[in-house]
Amino acid sequence: MFAFLFFALGHFVQTEEMIRLLPEFVPLRRELVWLTGIAEIGIALGLAVPATRRLAGAAALVVLVLFFPANIYGALTSADFGGHAQGPAYLLIRVPLQLFLLGWTWRFGWRGT
């Protein structure tokens, strides 16, 4: 739950940096960053409530998979945000982290144990 609140915070505190993780052809990039931050807040709240934990866990898994291409794009373009400026080498850290986050979310969000 706290991880998704932390992730959401970045969408509002570092909006410009997050916009750099999206290709120029994506419309309404700023609004999309804010909308996805709101979605992550909703996921965090859903994970906190036992009755909605499984649904929020499923949403979290979908979000983690759908947002990952932005991390790849950011690394390939060396976007100056987080570790992305390291270029493709960043993916050597990000891919295992992403797999960990997916496993953690599946275990505690989707399975609910």
Buried (B, 14 or more C-beta within 10 A) or exposed (E): BEBBBEBBEBBEEBBEBBBBBBEEEEEEBEEBBBEBBEBBBBBBBBBBEEEBBBBBBBBBBEBBEEBBEBBBBBBEBBBEBBBBBBBEEBBEEBBEEBEEBBEEBBEBBBEEE
